[in-house]
Amino acid sequence: MRMPELLRLGDTVAILATSGPCDEKRLSGGIEAVRRMGLRPWVMDSCRQRHGFLAGPDEIRLRDLHAAFASPDVQGIFVARGGYGAARLLTGLDYDLISANPKVFVGYSDVTALHTVFNQRCGFVTYHGPMPVSDFHDGGEPFTLAAFKKMIFAAPNQPYVSRNNFLTNPPGRQLITIIPGRVTGPLVGGNLCLLAASIGTPYEIDTRNRILFLEETGEDPYRIDRMLLQLKQAGKLSQASGIILGDFAPQTMDTLHISISELIVTEKKPTLSGLACGHTSPTLTLPLGQNVLLDATRKQISLLPSLT
């Protein structure tokens, strides 16, 4: 798995919309937040398009994505917001172009569909992290902003090395051991709904010998159970080396105890819950595709070196 060259002050980042349309006021706030990070935003057409529930027709969103990966002047790509529509782009992606130009690529929620194919088909690490319109429109929550910058900016004189070696929750947010154990493997996953929807398609997630991260928001417990069951019946839980559960707002682990105990615990994989990541604030930024050490016994997740 290749690491994209991480960002430095003064780099240009493309801001584009792969899914839902952007609110102009929130977009303006997000753009200003990116500038305050020391980056130069290139705001692409899809951010100001609207095609029903989409940020422009598929061809415009694809055009922006390809242009951002192709441009030698762009060092990073920030998806403006989630919503719905990223999966519609998968059949039209130029995988050869994207594979040849790995870049820092950041987003979450609906962007899970793109993370999966960029990891599996294009072979580079991507970042499950906050987005300009969704999370930085008001300047950004301090922990979220600090964790984001530590993950996507290069350490001095080391273009492929982040300054963040551990995935550490914000103060007061404790990790919970569901099943003890210690495993290593590439970190994969994202939004549960998107992962479940991919089953049976050419773009479904590969969890074999990988550590599976799951998060979700706004879903009733029975719907979460249904999606977890789909992953379980497709073999995605049994094939994983370990499991990390992120935020499931507004649900708590107590309300999901049946699903966890009957669908996840029965797999007997090292499992942690309570990672502050997903549709939550504050939130971490996760390097999907990078090797991690999951020590569920000690409640630790640490990043391991990946190939450059």
N, C-alpha and C positions, 0 to 999 in steps of 0.2 A: 504494500500500500504506500503510495507516494504522498509525501507532505507537500502541500503548495508552499511557495515562498510566502512567509508571513509579512504583515504590513509594517511600514515605517512611516514616520511623520512626513507629510507632503505627498504621499501616494494618492493616486486617483482611484476612487471606488465608484462603480456603477450602481445606481439605485433603480431598481426595476420592479414591476409588479407581475407576478406569474399567476396570480389567482384573482382575488376580489379587487374592486376599484378602491381608489384612495380618496379619503377626505382631504380637501386642499389645505385646510388649516393645520390638520395633524401632519400632513406631508411637509409643510413649510417648517413646522417645529422640528420634525425629524431631520430634515436637511441641515438646519442650523446646528443641531446636536452633533451631526457627523463632522461639520466644519470645526466645532469646538474640540473634537478629538484630534485635530491636526491633519485631517484628511480632506481631499478635494472631491466633492460629490459631482458625479455626472448623472443628472436626473433624466431618465429615458422616457420615451413617449408613452409607454404603457402606464406610467404613474399618473397620467392625466387623461387617460382614455376611460370610457365606460361603455360596456356592451352587455346590457342587462345586469346580471349578477357577476359579470367578469370584468377585469381591467382590460378591455379591448378584445377584439377577436383573437382567436388562437394564433393566427399568422403574425399579428403584431407582437404578441407576447413572446412568440418564438424568435421573431426577428431581433428583438431587444436582447434576448438571452444569448443568441449566437453572436451578435455584435459585441456584447460585453466580453465573452470568452475570446473572440478573435482579435480584439483590439490590443496592440502591444502597449498602449498607454494606460490600460486598466490593470490594476494589481489586485483588486478585490471586487466582489459582487455582493451587495446587500439586497435581499428581497424586502420590499417595502412593508408588506403585510401578508397575512394568510387569507383565509376565506375558503374559496373553492375554485378549482380549475387547473391546478398544476398537473394532475394526472392526465388531462386532455392533451398535454404537450408531449407526452412520452413517445408516441409513435412518430412524431415529427422531428425529434431531436437529432442533430448531427453529432453522433457519439464520437466519431473520429476527430472532429474539430475540438470537441470539449476535452477528449482524452489527451490531445496534443497540447492543451493550454490549461493545465490545472491552476486554479486560483482560489484564494480564500473565498468561500461561498457560505453565506450565513442566512439562516431563516429557521422557522419551526412551524408547527401545526400542519397546514396543507402542504408546506414545502417538504414534508417527509417523503412524498413521492419522488421528488428530485434528489434528495439525499440518497435514497436507496439506489437509484440507478447510477448516480455519480460515483458512489462507493463501489458498486458491484460491476458496472459495465465500463466505467472510465478509470477506476483504480486509484482515486485520490481521496484524501481525508477532507470532509466538509464539516461545517460547524452548526450544530443545533443551538441557536442563540437568538437573542432579542432583535427586533426589527425596528427600523426608523419610525414608521407610522404607528405601529402597535405599542412600542415600548419607550421610544425616545422623543416622542412628540412634545413632551413636557420637560425635556432635558434629561430624563432618565433617573431611575432610582439609584442611589449611590452604590450599593453593593452590586447591583446588576451591571452598572456601567464599569465598575472596577474589574469585576470578574470577566466581562467581555473583553476589555482592553488587554488584560493579562493573557488571554487565550489567543487573540488574533494578531497581536503585535510581537515582532521578533525580539528575542534577547539581543543585546548589543553584540554586533559582529557575528551573529549566528542566525542566518535568515530562515532556518527551518525549525528553530527551537523556541517554544513558548516559554514565558517566565512563570508558568503556573504548572507545577508538577503534581498537585493533588486537587481532587474535586471536593472542596470543603464547603459545607452548608453555611449559610449566614448564622450569626449568633442566635441561639434560642431554637434552632431547627435541628432536631436530633435525628440521625439515621437509626433505623430499627432493623434488627436482625430477624428475618423470617426463617431462614434456613442457614445455619453456620456452614463455613467452608471457605476455601481459598482457591481461586481459579484465575487464569489469564486468558486473554483473547481480544480480538478486535471488538470495539464497542459499536453496536448497530441499533437501529430502531427509531423511535420517535412517537408520533401520534398513533394511538391504538386504532382509531377508526380508519385511518389511511392504510395502515398495515393490514388490517383485516380485509379491507376492500381490494387489496392487491392479490389476495390468495386466488389461485387459478388463472392468473394472467401471466404474461411473459416477464412482468416486472415485480413479481412477489419477492419478499425479503428472504435472503438466505441466512439462517441462524446457526448453521452447522459450526460447532466449535467457536461460537461467538458469544459475547455477553449482550443480552437483549435488554434495551432500555424502553420502557413504556410510560406514556403519560396520556391524559385525556381531560376534557373539560365539558361541563354542561350536559353530561349524560346520566340518566337514571341508572341505579345499580343493576337492574336487569339487562339493560343495554350493554353495560360494561361486561357483564357476565357472558352475554351472547358473543361479544367480540373476542373475549379471552377464550371462550370455548372454540370458536372458529380457528384461532391460532393453535390451540391444543390439538384439535382434531386433524389439523393439517400437519402436525408434527413439529411445529415451530418452537414450542416450549421444550419438548423432549430433546430436540437437536441442539438447543442452546447449552453453553457451558455454565452460564449463570444468568441471573435476572436482576435488574434494578428497576424498582417502581418509583416514578417521579410523582408529580402533583396530579391529583384526580379531582380538582375542584368542580363542584362544591362538595363532593363526597369525601369522607374520611376513611381511613383504613378500617375503622370500626364498622362502618356501613357496608364495607366490601368484604367483611370477614368470611362470608360463605364462599364467595368467588375465590378469594386468596387461599383459603384452607382446602377447598375441594378441587380447584383447578391448577393452582400453582404449587402449593406445598407438596402435593402428591407426586410432582416431578422430581422431588428430592435434589434440586439444584441449589447451590449457594445463592441466597436471595436477600437483598436489602430493600427496604422501602423508606420513603420519606425524603428522597433526594429533591432538593428545591430546584426543580427544573420543569418547564412546561408553561402552561397558561397560568403563571403565578408571578407574584412580585414580592420580594426579590427573587431573581432567578439566576442560575448558573449558565455558562456556555459550555457545551460538550463537543469534543472532537470525534465525530462519528467516523469510524474506520480505523482510528488509532488503537493500538494495543493498550489495554489497561489491566491492572491487577485489582481484582475484586476480592477483598478480604472481608467476607460477611461476618466472620467471627469477631474481628476487631473493629468492624464498622468503618472500614477505610476503602477508598477508591483512589488509586494512584495511576498516573500516566506513565507508560513505558515507551522507550524509543521506537520509532517507526522508521522505515526506509525513506530516504529522501529521493 
